[in-house]
């Protein structure tokens, strides 16, 4: 991965964390508290199925990326790393 690709992924991750905290009203959590590889649902960050719907809308609104297959969505929404990779692979720089 080139330095430019790495920087783009980092930017996506930072934006994602900020959006998750603000859009999902995650109280007592700051964007910098969320680890890139932290599990977002269940035992991890504690997100639920309603949050997943919000994330779908958030990705569409802010990144122009759609997730239509929720089975695939489970893999994509695993962590900040997996969401950022999906955004990166499905958007033009």
C-alpha distances in whole Angstrom, upper triangle without the diagonal:
4,7,8,6,7,10,11,10,12,15,15,16,18,20,20,22,24,25,26,28,30,30,31,34,32,35,34,30,28,25,24,26,23,21,17,18,22,24,25,28,31,31,28,28,31,30,32,33,34,31,29,31,30,26,27,29,26,23,25,27,24,21,23,22,24,25,28,28,28,28,24,24,25,22,20,22,22,20,18,15,16,17,14,12,15,16,12,13,16,16,16,14
4,5,5,6,9,10,11,12,14,15,17,19,20,21,23,25,26,27,29,31,31,32,34,33,36,35,31,29,25,24,27,25,22,19,21,24,26,27,30,34,34,30,30,33,32,35,35,36,33,31,33,32,28,28,30,27,24,26,27,24,21,23,23,26,26,30,30,31,31,27,27,28,25,22,24,24,22,20,17,18,19,16,14,17,17,13,14,17,17,16,13
4,5,5,6,9,10,10,12,14,15,16,18,20,21,23,24,26,27,29,30,31,33,32,34,33,29,27,23,22,24,23,21,18,20,23,26,27,30,33,33,30,29,32,32,34,35,36,32,31,33,31,28,28,30,27,24,26,27,24,21,24,23,26,27,31,31,32,32,28,28,29,26,23,25,25,22,19,17,19,19,16,15,18,17,14,16,19,18,17,14
4,5,5,6,9,10,11,12,14,15,17,18,20,21,23,24,26,27,28,30,31,31,33,33,29,26,23,22,25,23,21,18,21,24,26,27,30,33,33,30,29,32,31,33,34,34,31,29,31,29,26,26,27,24,22,24,24,21,18,21,21,24,25,29,30,30,31,27,27,28,25,22,24,24,22,19,17,18,18,15,14,17,15,12,14,16,15,13,10
4,5,5,6,9,10,11,12,14,15,16,18,20,21,22,25,26,26,28,30,29,32,31,28,25,21,21,23,21,20,16,18,21,23,24,27,30,31,27,27,30,28,31,31,31,28,26,28,27,23,23,25,22,19,21,22,19,16,19,18,21,22,26,26,27,27,24,23,24,22,19,21,21,19,16,14,15,15,12,11,13,12,9,11,13,12,12,9
4,5,5,6,9,10,11,12,14,15,17,19,20,21,23,25,25,26,28,27,29,29,25,23,19,18,20,19,17,13,16,19,21,22,25,29,28,25,24,28,27,29,30,31,27,26,28,26,23,24,25,22,20,22,23,20,17,20,19,22,23,27,27,27,27,24,23,24,21,19,20,20,17,14,12,14,15,11,11,14,13,10,13,15,15,15,12
4,5,5,6,9,10,11,12,14,15,17,18,20,21,23,24,25,27,26,28,28,24,21,18,17,20,18,17,14,17,20,22,23,26,29,29,26,25,28,27,30,30,31,27,26,28,26,23,24,25,21,19,22,22,18,16,19,19,23,24,27,28,28,29,26,24,25,23,20,21,21,18,15,13,16,16,12,12,15,14,11,14,16,15,14,11
4,5,5,6,9,10,11,12,14,16,16,18,20,21,22,23,25,25,27,27,24,21,17,17,20,18,17,14,17,20,22,21,25,28,29,25,24,27,25,28,28,28,25,24,25,23,20,21,21,18,16,18,18,15,13,16,16,19,20,24,25,26,26,23,22,23,21,18,19,20,17,14,12,14,13,9,10,12,10,8,11,13,11,11,8
4,5,5,6,9,10,10,12,14,15,16,18,20,20,22,24,23,25,25,22,19,16,16,18,15,14,11,13,16,18,18,21,25,25,22,21,24,22,25,25,26,22,21,23,21,18,19,20,17,15,17,18,15,13,16,15,18,19,22,23,23,24,20,19,20,18,15,16,16,13,10,9,11,10,6,7,10,9,7,10,12,11,12,10
4,5,5,6,9,10,11,13,14,15,17,19,20,21,22,21,23,23,19,17,13,12,15,13,12,10,13,15,18,18,21,25,25,21,20,23,22,25,26,26,23,22,24,22,18,20,21,18,16,19,19,16,14,18,17,20,21,25,26,25,26,23,21,22,20,17,17,17,14,10,9,12,12,8,10,13,12,10,14,16,15,15,13
4,5,5,6,9,10,11,12,14,16,17,18,20,21,20,23,23,19,16,13,13,16,14,14,12,15,17,20,19,22,26,26,22,21,24,22,25,26,26,22,21,23,21,17,19,19,16,14,17,17,13,12,16,16,19,20,24,26,25,26,23,21,23,21,18,18,19,15,12,12,14,12,9,12,14,11,10,14,15,13,14,11
4,6,5,6,9,10,10,12,14,15,16,17,19,19,22,22,19,16,12,13,16,14,14,11,14,16,17,16,20,23,24,20,19,21,20,22,23,22,19,18,19,17,14,15,16,13,11,14,14,10,9,13,12,16,17,20,22,21,23,20,18,19,18,14,14,16,13,9,9,11,9,6,9,10,8,8,11,12,11,12,11
4,5,5,6,9,10,10,12,14,15,16,18,17,19,19,16,13,10,10,12,10,10,7,11,12,14,13,17,20,21,17,15,18,17,20,21,21,17,17,19,17,14,16,17,14,12,16,16,13,12,15,15,17,17,21,22,21,22,20,17,18,16,13,13,13,10,6,7,10,8,6,9,11,10,10,13,15,14,16,14
4,5,5,6,9,10,11,13,14,15,17,15,18,18,14,11,7,8,11,10,11,9,13,14,16,15,19,22,22,18,16,19,18,21,23,22,18,19,20,18,15,17,18,14,14,17,16,13,13,17,17,19,20,24,25,24,25,23,20,21,20,17,16,16,13,9,11,13,12,9,13,15,13,13,17,17,16,18,16
4,6,5,6,9,10,11,12,14,15,15,17,18,15,12,9,11,14,12,13,12,15,16,18,16,19,22,23,20,17,20,18,20,21,20,17,17,18,15,13,15,15,11,11,14,13,9,10,14,14,17,18,22,23,22,24,22,19,20,20,16,15,17,14,10,12,14,11,10,13,14,11,12,16,16,15,16,15
4,5,5,6,9,10,10,11,13,13,16,17,14,12,9,11,13,10,12,10,13,13,14,12,15,19,20,16,14,16,14,17,18,17,14,13,15,12,10,12,13,9,9,12,12,9,10,13,13,15,15,19,20,19,21,19,16,17,16,13,12,13,11,7,10,11,8,8,11,12,10,12,15,15,14,17,16
4,5,5,6,9,10,10,12,11,13,14,10,8,5,8,9,7,9,9,12,11,13,11,14,17,18,14,12,14,13,16,18,17,14,14,16,14,11,14,15,12,12,16,15,13,13,17,16,18,18,22,23,21,23,21,18,18,18,15,13,14,10,7,11,13,11,10,14,15,13,15,18,19,18,20,19
4,6,5,6,8,10,11,10,12,13,10,8,5,8,10,10,12,13,16,15,16,14,17,20,21,17,14,16,15,18,20,18,15,16,17,14,12,15,15,11,13,16,14,12,14,17,17,19,20,23,25,23,25,23,20,21,21,18,16,17,14,11,14,16,14,13,17,17,15,17,20,20,19,21,20
4,5,5,6,8,9,10,13,15,12,11,8,12,13,12,14,14,17,16,17,14,16,19,21,18,14,16,14,16,17,15,12,13,14,11,9,12,11,8,10,12,11,9,11,14,15,16,17,20,22,20,23,21,18,19,20,16,14,16,14,11,15,16,12,12,16,16,14,16,19,18,18,20,19
4,6,5,5,8,7,11,13,10,10,8,11,12,10,13,13,15,13,13,10,12,16,17,14,11,12,10,13,14,13,9,11,12,9,8,11,11,8,10,14,13,12,13,16,16,17,16,19,21,19,21,20,16,16,17,15,12,14,12,10,13,14,12,12,16,16,15,17,20,19,19,22,22
4,6,6,6,5,8,9,7,7,6,10,10,9,13,14,16,14,15,12,14,17,17,15,11,12,11,14,16,15,11,13,15,12,11,15,15,12,14,17,16,14,16,19,19,20,20,23,24,22,24,23,20,20,21,18,15,16,14,12,16,17,15,16,19,19,18,20,23,23,23,25,24
4,6,5,7,9,11,10,9,9,13,13,13,16,17,20,18,18,15,17,19,21,18,14,15,14,16,17,15,12,15,15,11,12,15,14,11,14,16,14,13,16,19,19,20,21,23,25,23,26,25,21,22,23,20,17,19,17,15,19,20,17,17,21,21,19,21,24,23,23,25,24
4,6,8,11,14,12,12,12,16,16,15,18,18,20,18,18,15,16,19,20,18,15,15,12,14,15,12,9,12,12,8,9,12,10,8,11,13,12,11,14,16,17,17,18,20,22,20,23,22,19,19,21,18,16,18,17,15,19,19,16,17,20,19,18,21,23,22,21,24,24
4,6,9,12,11,12,12,15,15,13,17,17,19,17,16,12,13,15,17,15,12,12,9,11,12,10,7,10,10,7,8,12,11,10,13,15,14,14,17,19,18,18,18,20,21,19,21,21,17,18,20,18,14,16,15,14,18,18,16,17,21,20,19,22,24,23,23,26,26
4,6,9,9,11,12,15,14,14,18,19,21,18,18,14,15,17,18,16,13,13,11,13,15,12,10,13,14,11,12,16,15,13,16,18,17,17,19,22,22,22,22,24,25,22,25,25,21,21,23,21,18,19,18,17,21,21,19,20,24,23,22,25,27,26,26,29,29
4,7,6,8,10,13,11,11,15,16,18,15,15,12,13,14,15,13,10,10,9,12,15,13,10,14,15,13,13,17,17,15,17,20,19,18,21,23,23,23,22,25,25,23,25,24,21,20,22,20,16,17,16,15,19,20,18,19,23,23,22,24,27,27,27,29,29
4,5,8,11,13,12,13,16,19,20,17,18,15,16,17,17,15,12,12,12,15,18,16,14,17,19,16,17,20,20,18,21,23,22,21,24,26,26,27,26,28,29,26,28,28,24,24,25,24,20,20,19,18,22,23,21,22,26,26,25,28,30,30,30,33,32
4,7,10,12,10,11,15,18,19,16,17,15,17,17,17,15,12,13,14,17,20,19,17,20,22,19,19,23,23,21,23,26,25,24,26,29,28,29,28,31,31,28,30,30,26,25,26,25,21,21,19,18,22,24,22,23,26,27,26,28,31,31,31,34,33
4,7,8,6,8,11,14,16,13,15,13,15,16,15,13,9,11,12,16,19,18,15,18,20,17,17,21,21,18,20,23,23,21,23,26,25,26,25,28,29,26,27,27,23,22,23,22,18,18,16,15,18,20,19,19,23,24,23,25,28,28,28,30,29
4,5,5,7,11,13,16,14,16,14,17,19,18,15,12,14,15,18,21,20,17,19,21,18,17,21,21,18,19,23,22,19,21,25,24,26,26,29,29,27,29,27,24,24,24,22,19,19,16,14,17,20,18,18,22,23,22,23,26,27,26,28,27
4,5,6,9,10,13,12,14,13,16,18,18,15,12,15,15,18,20,20,16,18,20,17,15,19,19,16,17,20,19,17,18,21,21,23,23,26,27,25,26,25,22,21,21,19,16,17,13,11,14,16,15,14,18,19,18,19,23,23,23,25,23
4,5,7,10,13,12,15,14,18,20,19,15,13,16,17,21,23,23,19,20,23,20,18,22,22,19,20,23,22,20,20,24,24,26,25,29,29,27,28,27,24,23,23,21,18,18,14,12,14,17,16,15,19,21,20,20,24,25,24,26,24
4,6,10,12,10,13,12,15,17,16,12,10,14,15,19,22,22,18,20,22,20,18,22,23,20,21,24,24,21,22,26,25,26,26,29,29,27,27,26,23,22,22,20,18,17,13,12,14,17,17,17,20,22,21,22,25,26,26,28,27
4,7,9,7,10,9,12,15,14,10,8,12,12,16,19,19,16,17,20,18,15,19,20,17,18,21,22,19,20,23,22,23,22,25,25,23,24,22,20,18,18,17,14,13,10,8,11,14,13,13,16,18,18,19,22,23,23,26,24
4,5,5,9,10,13,15,14,10,10,13,14,18,20,21,18,18,21,20,17,20,22,19,19,23,23,21,21,24,22,24,22,26,25,23,23,22,19,18,17,16,14,12,8,8,9,12,13,13,15,17,18,18,21,22,23,25,24
4,6,9,10,13,16,15,12,11,15,15,18,20,21,18,17,20,19,16,18,21,18,17,21,21,19,18,21,19,21,20,23,23,21,21,19,17,16,15,13,12,10,7,5,5,9,10,9,11,14,14,15,17,19,20,22,21
4,6,9,12,14,13,10,11,14,15,17,19,21,18,17,21,20,17,19,22,20,18,22,23,21,20,23,21,22,20,23,22,20,20,18,16,15,13,12,11,8,5,6,6,8,10,11,12,14,16,16,18,20,21,24,23
4,6,9,11,10,6,7,10,12,15,17,19,16,15,19,18,16,19,21,19,19,22,23,22,21,24,22,22,20,23,22,20,20,18,16,14,13,13,11,8,6,7,8,10,12,13,14,16,17,19,20,22,23,26,25
4,6,8,7,5,6,8,9,12,14,16,14,13,17,17,14,17,20,18,18,21,23,22,21,23,21,21,18,21,20,17,16,16,14,11,11,11,9,6,5,8,10,10,11,14,15,16,17,19,20,22,23,27,26
4,7,8,5,5,6,6,9,11,13,10,10,13,13,11,14,16,15,15,19,20,19,19,21,19,19,17,19,18,15,16,15,12,10,11,11,7,6,5,8,10,10,10,13,15,15,16,19,20,21,22,26,26
4,6,6,6,5,4,6,8,11,9,9,12,13,12,14,17,16,17,20,21,21,21,23,20,19,17,19,17,14,14,15,12,9,11,12,8,7,8,11,14,13,13,16,18,17,19,21,22,23,25,28,28
4,6,7,5,6,7,10,12,11,12,15,16,15,18,20,20,20,23,25,25,25,27,24,23,20,21,20,16,16,17,15,12,14,15,12,10,12,15,17,16,17,20,21,21,22,25,26,26,28,32,32
4,7,6,9,10,13,16,14,15,18,19,18,21,23,22,23,26,27,27,27,29,26,26,23,25,23,20,19,20,18,15,16,17,14,12,12,15,17,17,18,21,22,22,24,26,27,28,30,33,33
4,5,8,11,14,16,13,14,18,18,16,19,21,20,20,24,25,24,24,26,24,24,21,24,22,19,19,19,17,14,15,15,12,10,9,12,14,14,15,17,19,20,21,23,25,26,27,30,30
4,6,9,13,14,11,12,16,15,14,17,19,17,18,22,22,21,22,25,23,23,21,23,22,19,20,20,17,15,16,15,12,10,9,11,14,15,14,17,19,19,20,22,24,25,26,29,29
4,7,10,11,10,11,14,14,14,17,19,18,19,22,23,23,23,25,23,23,21,22,22,18,19,19,16,14,16,16,12,12,12,14,17,17,16,19,21,21,22,25,26,26,28,31,31
4,7,8,6,8,11,10,10,13,15,14,16,19,20,20,20,22,20,19,17,19,19,15,17,17,14,12,14,14,10,11,11,13,16,15,14,17,19,19,20,22,24,24,25,28,29
4,6,5,6,9,10,11,13,15,15,17,19,20,21,22,23,21,19,17,18,17,13,15,16,13,11,14,15,11,12,13,15,18,17,16,19,21,20,21,24,25,24,26,30,30
4,5,5,7,9,10,11,13,14,15,17,19,20,21,21,19,17,14,15,14,11,12,14,11,10,14,14,11,13,15,16,19,17,16,19,21,19,20,24,24,23,25,29,30
4,5,5,6,9,10,11,12,14,16,17,18,20,20,18,17,15,15,16,13,15,17,13,13,16,16,13,15,16,17,20,19,17,20,22,20,20,24,25,24,25,28,30
4,5,5,6,9,10,10,12,14,15,16,17,18,17,15,14,15,16,13,15,16,12,12,15,14,10,13,13,14,17,16,14,17,19,18,18,21,23,21,22,26,27
4,5,5,6,9,10,11,13,14,15,16,16,14,13,10,12,12,9,12,12,8,9,12,11,8,10,12,13,16,14,12,15,17,15,15,19,20,19,20,24,25
4,5,5,7,9,10,11,12,14,15,15,14,11,10,11,12,10,13,14,10,11,14,13,11,14,15,16,19,17,14,17,19,16,16,20,21,19,20,24,25
4,5,5,6,9,10,10,12,14,14,13,12,12,13,15,13,16,16,12,14,16,14,12,15,15,15,18,17,14,16,19,16,16,19,21,19,20,23,24
4,5,5,6,8,10,10,11,12,11,10,9,12,13,12,14,14,10,12,13,11,8,12,12,11,14,13,10,12,15,13,12,16,17,16,16,20,21
4,5,5,6,9,10,10,10,8,7,6,8,11,9,13,12,9,11,13,10,9,13,14,14,16,14,11,13,15,12,12,15,16,14,15,19,20
4,6,5,6,8,10,10,9,8,9,11,14,13,16,16,12,15,17,14,13,17,17,16,18,17,13,15,17,15,13,17,18,15,16,19,20
4,5,5,6,8,9,9,10,11,13,16,15,18,17,13,16,17,14,12,16,15,13,16,15,12,13,16,14,12,15,17,15,15,18,18
4,6,5,5,6,5,7,8,11,14,14,16,14,12,14,15,11,11,14,14,12,14,13,9,10,12,10,8,12,13,11,11,14,15
4,6,6,4,5,5,8,11,14,14,17,16,13,16,17,14,14,17,17,16,18,16,12,13,15,12,10,13,14,11,11,14,16
4,6,6,8,9,12,14,17,18,21,19,16,19,20,17,16,20,19,17,19,18,14,15,17,15,12,15,17,14,13,15,16
4,6,8,11,13,16,19,19,22,20,17,20,20,16,16,19,18,15,17,17,13,12,15,14,10,13,15,13,11,13,14
4,5,9,11,15,17,18,20,18,16,18,18,14,15,18,17,14,15,15,11,10,12,11,7,9,11,9,7,10,11
4,7,10,13,16,17,20,17,15,19,19,15,16,19,19,17,18,16,13,13,14,12,9,11,12,9,7,10,12
4,7,10,12,14,16,14,12,15,15,12,13,16,16,15,16,14,10,11,12,8,6,10,10,7,7,11,13
4,6,9,11,13,11,10,14,14,11,12,16,17,16,17,14,12,13,14,10,9,12,12,9,10,14,16
4,6,7,10,8,6,10,11,9,10,13,15,15,16,13,11,13,13,10,10,14,13,10,13,17,19
4,6,9,8,8,11,13,11,13,16,18,19,19,16,14,17,17,13,14,17,16,13,16,19,22
4,5,5,6,9,10,10,12,14,17,18,19,15,14,17,17,13,15,18,16,15,18,21,24
4,5,4,6,9,9,10,12,15,17,18,14,13,17,17,14,16,19,18,16,19,23,25
4,5,5,7,9,10,12,15,17,18,14,14,18,17,14,17,20,18,18,21,24,27
4,5,5,6,9,10,13,15,15,11,11,15,13,11,14,16,14,14,17,21,23
4,5,5,6,8,11,13,14,10,9,13,13,10,12,15,15,14,17,20,22
4,6,5,6,10,12,13,10,10,14,14,12,15,17,17,17,20,23,25
4,6,5,9,11,11,7,9,12,11,10,13,15,14,15,18,22,23
4,6,8,9,9,5,5,9,8,7,9,12,12,12,15,18,19
4,6,7,9,6,6,9,10,9,11,14,14,15,17,20,21
4,7,8,6,7,11,11,11,13,16,16,17,19,23,23
4,5,5,6,9,10,11,12,14,16,17,18,22,21
4,6,5,6,8,10,10,12,14,15,16,19,19
4,6,5,6,9,10,10,12,14,16,18,17
4,5,5,6,9,10,11,12,14,17,18
4,5,5,6,9,10,11,12,15,16
4,5,5,6,9,10,11,13,13
4,5,5,6,9,10,13,13
4,5,5,6,9,12,13
4,6,5,6,9,10
4,6,6,8,8
4,6,8,10
4,7,10
4,6
4
